[in-house]
Amino acid sequence: MLAVLCPGQGSQKPGFLTPWLDLTGVEDRLRSWSTLAEVDLVHLGTKADADEIRDTARTQPLLVAAALLAAEQLPLTEVALTAGHSVGELGAAALAGTLSTEAAITLAGVRGREMAAACALEPTGMAAVLGGDPDEVVAVINGHGLHAANRNGSGQIVAAGAVAGLEKLAAEPPTRARIIRLQVAGAFHTPYMAPAETALASVADGITPDDPTRILLSNLDGAPVDDGREVLQRLVRQVTAPVRWDLCMATLAELGVTAVIELPPAGTLAGLVKRELKGNGAPEIVTLNTPDDLPAARDLIARHGTTARQEPGSRLDSNESRDETDRRESSA
């Protein structure tokens, strides 16, 4: 079984869309989506510096657009499952057939602008807690008046909330845990984002979703969702709800996923999957970052797609034919 994953905020880097503009029609596509998103996606993906694409209002539609652009170059009819991390869920919902591409881009633009506005209301932030006992980590986070906003698996939980609480967490971390402050604008996936959830809900009310045509996993609980209206409700609710990427990866394992393609900007989710799903059952992974990676992605689809013949023992050894990926933090 093949899964296609859409990354979330924090995975972007300057110029990452530049090579894609060499493909016919890509620049025109981006310019038309720019109108929907109310940001210049061509500039952001090619010329903008790190600070500019760190802006939540710009980053979120850029990431959704990047994933969808690359996905258009793949035979998606062979893909059995899709999932996204945080804002990446909008791209995943489009790939699953629940949202139109235009609706996903529009919602990403609204989501980014409204979350940026919510961040400006009071000083908040996020910090990655690496290591430690998960139950103790969550207890300490709660004890400092913070929220466990992302549970990414592989020993990574992201705390979010007031700056004062994050400072206390850094001074009094959980046992055997390391704290890394994240360069984000505010406390995503917490009640601090309530104004953004309300604004996104208003726009979502005007969208009529379809039921997914392939398995679509939800960040809320890692479960497949097969009702389009429920998918849209969860996408709205997810602005203030924690991201349970750990549960999404558990579902990948339970369903017997044998191969994973991460769409651009790829690396973060592939790294988490690689560390979490180990051993003989580990999936083969392709990180799709430039058009040069398309042949490998298409080959993976041919071998693991819905019409591919599945032979016993066909999963690759965990040390063979995998892309090396750097660990980066996904948050929104």
Helices and strands as residue ranges (DSSP letters): E 2-6, G 18-22, H 26-37, H 41-46, G 52-54, H 56-71, G 76-78, E 81-84, H 88-95, H 101-119, E 124-131, H 134-143, E 147-153, E 156-162, H 163-171, E 177-181, G 191-193, H 194-204, E 215-216, H 228-237, H 245-254, E 259-262, H 268-276, G 279-281, E 284-287, G 291-293, H 294-304
